[in-house]
Amino acid sequence: MFNKQNSDVIEPESVQNALQKTSPKSNEIKPTDNQLSLNDHEIIVSKTDLAGKIKYVNDTFIKISGYSEVEMMGAQHNVVRHPVMPRAIFHLLWERLSRGKHVFAYLINLSKNGDHYWVMAHICPSFDAEGSVIGYHSSRRKPDMKIVNDIIIPLYKQLSDIEASETSKKAGLEKSIDAFDKIFRAEGVKYNEFILSL
C-alpha cells in the first residue's frame, strides 16, 4: 500500500506502465449480476485533475473497486463507469462542474471483476488560492436502495433506452438530455434539489 510517507517513491512513468499492463478499460469488463454494497459508515473518496485523471483514492475505493492504488493513479475516473449509466447524467455532471458548481448524483459503478455497486455521490470542484478550478473531489456513500430501485433505475433505464434508440451517439445523447430536462421542468425543481429531496 502506498501512503503519505512513501507516496513519492512511485514515479509517474512506472505508474503509467503498470496501468497499461494491468488496468482493463471499463468497456472491456463484462458486468456480472453480483451487487456489492458499502457499509453505512464507509465513504469512497477520490480526487482527479481537470481531465478526470485520478490523483487520489482512499482505501474504501480501492477495496470496492478491486483496483490497486498503482492501477488507479493516473487512470481516467471513468474506469469504474458501468455501461448501464446514461450518458445524459455525465453530461449534467460535467456541465455543472465546468461552471464551478457541485453536484449530487446516484451512480452505478463497475468493479474490476465486473461486480457493481450503487453510490450517492457528491462531486465538487477543487480550487487553488486564486479561485481557479484545478480538479475535482468526490465523496460517495451508500445510497438508499429503495430510492435506487423505485426511482433511479427506472429513470436511468428510460434515458439509456432513448440514447440507444438513435443511430448516432450524438443524437441519442441530445434526445436523452432533452427528455431529462423535460422531466425536471415538469417537476418544477432543479436536479440537485430533486436528488436531495428523495
C-alpha positions as CSV (number, residue, x, y, z in Angstrom):
1,M,0.0,0.0,0.0
2,F,1.2,3.4,-0.9
3,N,0.7,6.1,1.8
4,K,1.8,9.6,2.6
5,Q,5.2,8.5,3.9
6,N,6.2,6.7,0.7
7,S,3.9,8.4,-1.9
8,D,6.9,10.0,-3.6
9,V,8.6,6.6,-4.3
10,I,6.4,5.7,-7.3
11,E,7.5,7.5,-10.4
12,P,4.8,8.6,-12.8
13,E,6.3,6.5,-15.6
14,S,6.2,3.3,-13.6
15,V,2.5,4.1,-12.7
16,Q,1.7,4.5,-16.4
17,N,3.5,1.3,-17.3
18,A,1.6,-0.5,-14.5
19,L,-1.7,0.9,-15.8
20,Q,-1.0,-0.2,-19.4
21,K,-0.2,-3.7,-18.2
22,T,-2.9,-4.3,-15.6
23,S,-5.8,-1.9,-15.8
24,P,-8.6,-3.0,-18.1
25,K,-10.9,-0.4,-19.6
26,S,-14.4,-0.4,-18.3
27,N,-15.8,-1.2,-21.8
28,E,-13.7,-4.4,-21.8
29,I,-15.1,-5.7,-18.5
30,K,-18.2,-8.0,-18.6
31,P,-20.6,-6.9,-15.9
32,T,-21.8,-9.7,-13.5
33,D,-25.1,-9.7,-11.7
34,N,-23.3,-9.5,-8.3
35,Q,-24.0,-6.3,-6.4
36,L,-21.6,-5.0,-3.8
37,S,-22.6,-2.6,-1.0
38,L,-20.8,-0.1,1.1
39,N,-21.3,-0.2,4.9
40,D,-23.3,2.7,6.4
41,H,-20.2,4.4,7.7
42,E,-18.0,3.9,4.6
43,I,-17.2,6.8,2.3
44,I,-15.4,6.4,-1.1
45,V,-13.2,9.4,-1.8
46,S,-11.3,10.3,-4.9
47,K,-9.7,13.4,-6.5
48,T,-8.9,14.0,-10.1
49,D,-7.3,16.6,-12.3
50,L,-9.3,18.7,-14.7
51,A,-9.2,15.9,-17.3
52,G,-10.7,13.4,-14.9
53,K,-7.4,11.5,-14.3
54,I,-7.2,10.1,-10.8
55,K,-4.8,11.8,-8.4
56,Y,-6.0,10.3,-5.1
57,V,-8.2,7.3,-3.9
58,N,-8.9,6.2,-0.4
59,D,-8.8,2.6,0.9
60,T,-12.6,2.2,0.6
61,F,-12.4,3.0,-3.1
62,I,-9.5,0.5,-3.6
63,K,-11.4,-2.2,-1.7
64,I,-14.7,-1.9,-3.5
65,S,-13.4,-1.3,-7.0
66,G,-10.9,-4.1,-6.9
67,Y,-8.1,-2.0,-8.4
68,S,-4.8,-1.4,-6.6
69,E,-3.7,2.2,-5.8
70,V,-1.0,1.9,-8.5
71,E,-3.6,0.9,-11.1
72,M,-5.8,3.8,-10.2
73,M,-3.2,6.6,-10.2
74,G,-3.4,8.5,-13.5
75,A,-6.3,6.4,-14.8
76,Q,-9.4,8.1,-16.1
77,H,-12.1,8.1,-13.4
78,N,-14.5,6.5,-15.9
79,V,-12.6,3.2,-15.4
80,V,-15.4,2.5,-12.9
81,R,-18.3,3.6,-15.2
82,H,-20.9,1.0,-15.5
83,P,-22.3,0.6,-19.1
84,V,-25.9,1.0,-17.9
85,M,-25.2,4.6,-16.8
86,P,-26.9,7.0,-19.1
87,R,-24.6,9.4,-20.8
88,A,-27.0,12.3,-20.1
89,I,-26.2,12.0,-16.4
90,F,-22.4,12.5,-17.1
91,H,-23.3,15.4,-19.4
92,L,-25.1,17.0,-16.5
93,L,-22.2,16.4,-14.1
94,W,-19.6,17.9,-16.4
95,E,-21.8,20.8,-17.4
96,R,-22.2,21.8,-13.7
97,L,-18.6,21.1,-12.7
98,S,-17.3,23.2,-15.6
99,R,-19.2,26.1,-14.2
100,G,-17.6,25.6,-10.8
101,K,-20.8,24.1,-9.3
102,H,-21.1,21.0,-7.1
103,V,-23.5,18.1,-8.0
104,F,-25.2,15.2,-6.3
105,A,-25.9,12.1,-8.3
106,Y,-26.8,8.4,-7.9
107,L,-24.3,6.4,-9.8
108,I,-23.8,2.7,-10.5
109,N,-20.1,1.8,-10.7
110,L,-18.3,-1.2,-12.1
111,S,-15.6,-3.1,-10.2
112,K,-12.6,-4.6,-11.9
113,N,-14.1,-8.1,-11.7
114,G,-17.4,-6.9,-13.2
115,D,-19.4,-6.6,-10.0
116,H,-21.3,-3.4,-9.5
117,Y,-22.2,-1.0,-6.6
118,W,-24.5,1.9,-6.3
119,V,-23.4,5.2,-4.6
120,M,-24.8,8.6,-3.7
121,A,-22.1,10.9,-5.0
122,H,-21.3,14.5,-4.1
123,I,-18.8,15.9,-6.6
124,C,-17.3,19.3,-6.4
125,P,-14.6,21.4,-8.0
126,S,-11.3,21.9,-6.1
127,F,-10.0,25.5,-6.3
128,D,-6.5,27.0,-6.0
129,A,-5.7,30.1,-3.9
130,E,-6.7,32.4,-6.8
131,G,-10.1,30.7,-7.1
132,S,-9.3,28.7,-10.3
133,V,-10.7,25.2,-10.6
134,I,-7.7,22.8,-10.5
135,G,-9.5,19.4,-10.3
136,Y,-12.5,17.6,-8.8
137,H,-13.2,15.9,-5.4
138,S,-15.8,13.2,-5.0
139,S,-17.3,11.6,-1.8
140,R,-19.6,8.7,-2.3
141,R,-21.8,7.0,0.3
142,K,-24.2,4.0,0.4
143,P,-27.5,5.1,-1.1
144,D,-31.0,4.3,0.0
145,M,-31.6,1.3,-2.2
146,K,-35.4,1.8,-2.1
147,I,-34.9,5.1,-3.9
148,V,-32.4,3.5,-6.3
149,N,-34.9,0.7,-7.2
150,D,-38.1,2.7,-7.2
151,I,-36.9,5.9,-8.8
152,I,-33.3,6.0,-10.1
153,I,-33.2,2.6,-12.0
154,P,-36.5,3.3,-14.0
155,L,-35.3,6.9,-14.8
156,Y,-31.8,5.7,-15.9
157,K,-33.3,2.9,-18.0
158,Q,-35.6,5.4,-19.7
159,L,-32.7,7.7,-20.5
160,S,-30.5,4.8,-21.7
161,D,-33.2,3.4,-23.9
162,I,-33.6,6.9,-25.5
163,E,-29.8,7.1,-26.1
164,A,-29.8,3.6,-27.6
165,S,-32.8,4.3,-29.9
166,E,-30.8,6.7,-32.1
167,T,-28.3,5.6,-34.8
168,S,-25.8,8.2,-33.8
169,K,-24.4,8.6,-30.2
170,K,-24.6,12.4,-30.5
171,A,-28.3,12.3,-31.5
172,G,-29.1,9.8,-28.7
173,L,-27.4,12.0,-26.1
174,E,-29.2,15.1,-27.3
175,K,-32.5,13.4,-27.2
176,S,-31.8,11.9,-23.7
177,I,-30.7,15.3,-22.4
178,D,-33.9,16.9,-23.8
179,A,-36.1,14.2,-22.1
180,F,-34.2,14.6,-18.8
181,D,-34.7,18.4,-18.9
182,K,-38.4,18.0,-19.6
183,I,-38.8,15.7,-16.5
184,F,-37.3,18.4,-14.2
185,R,-39.2,21.3,-15.9
186,A,-42.4,19.3,-15.3
187,E,-41.4,18.7,-11.6
188,G,-40.5,22.4,-11.3
189,V,-37.3,21.6,-9.5
190,K,-33.6,21.7,-10.2
191,Y,-31.6,18.5,-10.4
192,N,-29.7,18.8,-7.1
193,E,-32.9,19.8,-5.3
194,F,-34.7,16.7,-6.8
195,I,-31.9,14.4,-5.7
196,L,-31.7,15.8,-2.2
197,S,-35.5,15.6,-1.8
198,L,-35.6,11.8,-2.4
